[in-house]
């Protein structure tokens, strides 16, 4: 029997930073954990030494979203436990993942605690998008509803990278962090594509290094599937001259409250402004202690394509109502089924090329939908979101019209 043990929570804690590649396959995960649990008995040690153990997890990865299609992969994780260190003393993760639309994410991750007040995380990865989207710059960018070929708004991006983060405790719920991110970008332009015609800054790719740092206030309870509390962040990043030379300021606020026993109201607002010479492919990614990917897609503006609008400034608002409609036990641990209606809105700004009637900020891009979430043991969340957004098209006479767009996302963890 799988128990409500810290071991499973330790496994889950290291999976959350990459929700797209982790897992529809909860039952397979649970069964593999069950089969491997006899391997995790504490090692023999003197009575005065901290209790130690090693745990091994192997599981398949299965995920889907509208932008990248259906994806498959595998994951191996080793956790070394010692004493009261939570969620573990150190962890190693190796993952291979690829989707049907040319997205790949292969990675190696190392996480180390017990260094006094410090926590060190090192992440090495290879990412590639063979079907990434470029639809033009600015908040008012509209697209041709019937392009001359299916690669008109597509390009390929290959991006190996390394990311090292050092987190440290301050006082009470306050935390600080610093990070170094290194990556090399190589692009493939398709003949006749908008990107090949527009040629925005960054078209040549190259090396980028970034320094990150900031301050956090975290009073959420619990951390996953939060019911109350706040997560506030103010941080910045700077990239010295290389493939670009830019900086950025990032701010976000997440809040949770439970006015009724089975209903949690959740909200997030975040904004970032980048200044300097920013490669176009960096404009849709967010800074922060836990970087968020995309303006559009499963993590930000559901119902809108990943990277649909690009600009130096961007802002997102997300509101959700998480209603627990069923509660019970799964493999002797608590499990909840949530229904979650949601509203999203976002815009990019300070692009210098917004539409004639959009002003400096331009219109909000809305998204709305309904989600279902399975929460296992208060920690493991499988999320299925079905969303409606609005796309902007150009008519034959040049006029702009809006048309409904739909998105479907089956991923790991809550949206925020």
C-alpha positions in Angstrom: 0.0 0.0 0.0 1.3 3.5 -0.8 1.2 5.6 2.3 0.7 9.4 2.7 4.5 9.5 3.2 7.0 12.4 2.8 8.8 10.2 0.2 6.0 10.7 -2.4 5.9 14.4 -1.6 9.6 14.6 -2.2 9.2 13.1 -5.6 6.4 15.5 -6.5 8.3 18.5 -5.3 11.0 18.1 -7.9 8.6 17.5 -10.7 6.7 20.9 -10.6 9.1 23.2 -12.4 8.3 21.7 -15.8 4.6 20.9 -15.9 4.3 20.5 -19.7 6.5 17.4 -19.7 5.1 15.8 -16.6 2.3 13.5 -16.7 -1.1 12.4 -17.4 -0.1 9.0 -16.2 -0.7 9.3 -12.5 -1.8 5.7 -12.0 1.3 4.4 -13.8 3.4 6.7 -11.5 1.7 5.4 -8.4 2.1 1.8 -9.4 5.8 2.2 -10.2 6.3 4.0 -6.8 4.6 1.1 -5.2 6.8 -1.5 -6.9 9.9 0.5 -6.1 9.1 1.2 -2.5 10.9 -1.9 -1.0 14.2 -0.4 -2.4 13.9 2.6 -0.1 14.5 1.2 3.4 16.7 3.4 5.5 20.4 2.5 5.3 22.0 0.9 8.3 23.7 3.7 10.4 25.0 4.3 13.9 22.3 5.3 16.4 23.7 8.8 16.7 23.9 9.4 12.9 20.9 11.0 11.0 18.7 8.4 9.3 19.5 8.1 5.6 17.7 6.5 2.7 17.8 6.5 -1.1 14.7 6.4 -3.3 14.5 5.6 -7.0 11.6 6.5 -9.2 11.0 5.6 -12.9 8.0 6.6 -14.8 6.6 7.4 -18.3 5.7 11.0 -19.2 2.6 11.8 -21.2 1.1 15.3 -21.8 -0.9 17.3 -24.3 -1.5 20.9 -25.3 -2.9 22.7 -28.3 0.4 24.2 -29.2 2.8 21.3 -29.0 0.5 18.3 -29.5 0.8 14.9 -27.7 4.1 14.2 -26.0 5.8 11.1 -24.7 8.9 10.5 -22.7 10.5 8.9 -19.7 11.9 10.1 -16.4 14.3 8.7 -13.8 14.8 10.3 -10.4 17.0 9.5 -7.4 16.4 11.2 -4.0 18.8 11.0 -1.1 17.1 11.5 2.3 18.8 12.5 5.5 17.4 13.4 8.9 14.8 16.2 9.0 15.8 17.8 5.7 12.7 18.5 3.5 11.9 17.5 0.9 15.2 15.7 0.7 19.0 16.2 1.1 19.7 16.0 -2.7 17.9 14.9 -5.8 19.0 13.9 -9.3 16.5 13.9 -12.3 17.1 12.7 -15.8 14.3 13.2 -18.4 13.7 12.7 -22.1 10.6 14.1 -23.7 9.4 14.8 -27.3 6.0 15.8 -28.8 4.3 15.1 -32.1 4.8 18.7 -33.3 8.5 18.9 -32.9 8.9 20.1 -29.3 11.7 18.4 -27.3 12.9 18.8 -23.7 15.7 16.6 -22.5 17.2 17.6 -19.1 19.4 16.8 -16.1 18.6 18.5 -12.8 20.5 18.5 -9.5 19.0 19.9 -6.3 20.9 20.2 -3.0 19.7 21.2 0.5 21.5 21.2 3.9 24.0 23.9 3.0 23.1 26.0 6.0 20.4 28.5 5.0 21.2 27.9 1.3 19.6 25.7 -1.4 21.4 25.0 -4.7 19.7 24.0 -7.9 21.5 23.2 -11.2 19.6 22.5 -14.4 21.1 21.5 -17.8 18.8 21.0 -20.7 18.3 20.7 -24.5 15.1 22.3 -25.8 13.8 22.6 -29.3 10.7 23.9 -31.0 10.3 23.0 -34.7 6.8 24.5 -34.8 7.3 27.7 -32.7 5.1 30.7 -33.7 6.0 34.2 -34.8 3.0 36.4 -35.7 4.6 39.8 -35.7 5.5 42.4 -33.1 3.1 44.4 -30.9 -0.2 44.0 -29.1 -2.3 44.6 -32.2 -0.5 42.1 -34.5 -3.1 40.4 -36.7 -2.7 37.4 -39.0 -3.9 36.3 -42.4 -6.6 33.7 -41.9 -5.6 31.8 -45.0 -1.7 32.1 -45.3 0.0 31.0 -48.5 1.5 27.9 -46.7 1.4 26.3 -43.3 4.8 27.6 -42.3 3.9 31.3 -42.8 3.9 31.9 -39.0 6.3 29.2 -37.9 10.1 28.8 -37.3 12.4 26.4 -35.5 14.4 27.3 -32.4 17.1 25.1 -30.9 18.2 26.1 -27.4 20.6 24.2 -25.1 20.9 26.0 -21.7 22.2 25.9 -18.1 20.5 27.5 -15.1 21.9 27.7 -11.6 19.8 29.1 -8.7 20.9 29.8 -5.1 18.0 30.5 -2.7 18.5 31.7 0.9 16.3 32.2 3.9 15.8 35.7 5.4 13.3 36.3 8.1 9.9 34.7 8.6 8.2 34.2 5.2 10.8 36.3 3.4 13.3 34.7 1.0 15.9 35.9 -1.4 17.4 34.3 -4.5 20.0 34.8 -7.2 20.5 32.9 -10.4 22.7 32.6 -13.5 21.2 31.5 -16.8 23.3 30.6 -19.9 21.9 29.5 -23.2 22.7 29.3 -26.9 20.0 29.9 -29.5 20.0 28.7 -33.1 17.1 29.5 -35.4 15.9 27.9 -38.6 13.7 30.2 -40.8 11.2 28.7 -43.2 11.1 30.1 -46.7 8.3 32.6 -47.1 7.7 32.9 -43.4 6.8 36.2 -41.7 9.9 35.9 -39.5 12.1 35.7 -42.6 10.5 38.8 -44.0 10.3 40.9 -40.8 13.8 39.9 -39.4 13.4 41.4 -35.9 16.4 41.7 -33.6 17.8 38.3 -32.6 17.3 36.6 -35.9 20.9 35.4 -35.8 20.6 33.7 -32.5 23.7 33.3 -30.4 24.8 33.1 -26.8 22.9 34.8 -24.0 23.9 35.0 -20.3 21.5 36.4 -17.6 21.9 37.3 -14.0 18.7 37.1 -11.9 18.0 38.3 -8.3 15.1 39.2 -6.2 12.9 39.1 -3.1 10.0 36.8 -2.2 7.2 36.8 0.4 5.5 33.5 0.7 2.7 32.8 3.2 0.8 30.2 1.1 -0.7 27.2 2.9 -0.3 24.7 1.5 2.3 25.4 -1.1 0.6 23.2 -3.7 -3.1 23.7 -4.3 -3.0 26.7 -1.9 -6.1 27.5 0.1 -5.0 30.8 1.7 -2.1 33.2 1.8 0.1 35.3 -0.6 3.1 34.8 -2.8 4.7 38.2 -3.7 7.8 38.7 -5.8 9.9 41.6 -7.0 13.0 40.7 -9.0 15.1 41.7 -11.9 17.4 40.2 -14.6 20.3 41.6 -16.6 22.0 40.2 -19.8 25.5 41.6 -20.6 26.3 42.3 -24.2 26.3 39.1 -26.4 23.4 38.0 -28.5 21.6 40.9 -26.8 22.1 43.5 -24.1 19.1 44.0 -21.9 17.6 44.1 -18.5 14.2 43.6 -17.0 12.0 44.3 -13.9 9.5 41.7 -12.8 6.7 41.9 -10.3 3.9 39.4 -9.4 1.3 38.8 -6.7 -0.7 35.6 -6.1 -3.5 35.4 -3.6 -5.7 32.6 -2.2 -8.7 32.6 0.0 -11.4 30.0 0.9 -14.6 31.8 1.8 -16.6 28.5 1.7 -15.4 25.0 2.8 -15.2 23.6 -0.7 -14.5 26.8 -2.7 -11.1 28.5 -3.1 -10.8 31.8 -5.0 -7.4 32.2 -6.6 -5.8 35.1 -8.4 -2.6 36.1 -10.0 -1.3 39.4 -11.6 2.2 39.7 -13.0 4.0 42.1 -15.2 7.5 42.5 -16.6 9.2 45.2 -18.6 12.4 44.5 -20.6 14.6 47.3 -21.8 17.6 47.3 -24.1 18.3 45.1 -27.1 16.2 42.0 -26.5 16.1 39.1 -28.9 12.6 38.6 -30.2 12.5 35.0 -28.9 13.1 36.2 -25.3 10.1 38.6 -25.3 7.5 35.9 -24.5 9.4 34.4 -21.6 9.2 35.7 -18.0 11.9 36.2 -15.4 11.4 35.5 -11.7 12.4 32.9 -9.2 10.4 30.2 -11.1 10.3 31.5 -14.7 7.1 31.2 -16.6 7.0 30.3 -20.3 5.0 32.1 -22.9 2.6 34.9 -23.5 -0.3 32.6 -24.3 -0.6 28.8 -23.7 -1.2 26.6 -20.7 0.7 28.8 -18.1 -0.5 32.3 -18.9 -3.3 33.1 -21.4 -5.3 29.9 -22.1 -7.1 29.8 -25.5 -4.3 31.9 -27.1 -1.4 30.4 -29.0 2.0 30.3 -27.2 4.0 33.4 -28.1 1.0 35.0 -30.0 1.9 38.6 -29.1 5.4 40.0 -28.4 6.6 43.2 -26.8 9.1 44.6 -24.3 6.3 44.9 -21.7 3.8 42.3 -20.8 1.1 41.8 -18.2 -1.2 39.0 -17.3 -4.3 38.6 -15.0 -5.7 35.2 -14.0 -8.8 34.5 -11.8 -10.0 31.1 -10.9 -12.7 29.5 -8.7 -11.7 26.0 -7.5 -14.7 24.1 -6.3 -14.1 20.7 -4.8 -17.0 18.6 -6.0 -15.8 15.1 -4.9 -13.6 14.0 -2.1 -12.5 10.5 -1.2 -9.6 8.2 -1.0 -7.3 6.8 -3.8 -4.9 4.1 -2.9 -5.5 4.9 0.8 -4.6 8.6 0.4 -7.0 11.6 0.1 -8.0 12.7 -3.4 -10.2 15.6 -4.5 -11.8 16.4 -7.9 -12.1 20.1 -8.6 -14.1 22.0 -11.2 -12.5 25.4 -11.9 -14.0 28.1 -14.1 -11.4 30.7 -15.0 -10.9 34.1 -16.6 -7.6 35.3 -18.2 -6.6 38.6 -19.7 -3.3 39.9 -21.0 -1.5 42.5 -23.1 1.9 43.5 -24.4 3.0 47.1 -24.5 5.8 49.6 -25.3 6.3 48.1 -28.7 6.1 51.3 -30.7 4.1 49.7 -33.4 0.6 49.1 -31.9 -2.5 49.6 -34.0 -3.8 53.0 -34.9 -6.6 52.9 -32.3 -4.9 50.8 -29.7 -3.0 53.5 -27.9 0.2 52.9 -25.9 -1.3 49.9 -24.0 -3.7 48.5 -26.6 -6.6 46.2 -26.0 -6.8 43.4 -23.5 -6.7 39.9 -25.0 -9.2 37.8 -23.1 -9.5 34.1 -22.4 -12.0 32.0 -20.4 -12.9 28.4 -19.8 -13.5 25.5 -17.5 -11.0 23.2 -16.0 -11.0 19.9 -14.1 -8.3 19.0 -11.6 -7.5 15.8 -9.7 -5.6 16.5 -6.5 -3.9 13.5 -4.9 -2.6 13.6 -1.4 -2.8 17.4 -1.3 0.3 17.5 -3.6 -0.1 15.9 -7.0 -2.3 17.8 -9.4 -3.4 16.7 -12.9 -5.0 19.7 -14.7 -7.2 19.6 -17.8 -8.2 23.1 -19.0 -10.6 23.8 -21.9 -10.3 27.5 -23.0 -11.8 30.0 -25.4 -9.9 33.1 -26.5 -10.0 35.7 -29.3 -7.8 35.7 -32.4 -7.2 38.8 -34.5 -7.4 38.4 -38.3 -7.0 40.8 -41.3 -9.8 40.9 -43.9 -9.1 41.4 -47.6 -9.7 45.1 -47.3 -7.2 45.4 -44.4 -9.8 45.6 -41.6 -9.2 43.8 -38.3 -11.8 41.3 -37.1 -11.9 39.0 -34.1 -12.7 35.3 -34.1 -13.0 32.7 -31.5 -10.0 30.4 -30.7 -9.9 27.3 -28.6 -7.2 25.7 -26.5 -6.9 22.4 -24.6 -4.2 21.6 -22.1 -3.6 18.5 -20.0 -0.6 19.2 -17.8 0.8 18.8 -14.3 0.1 21.3 -11.4 -2.2 24.2 -11.0 -1.8 27.1 -13.5 -0.5 29.2 -10.5 
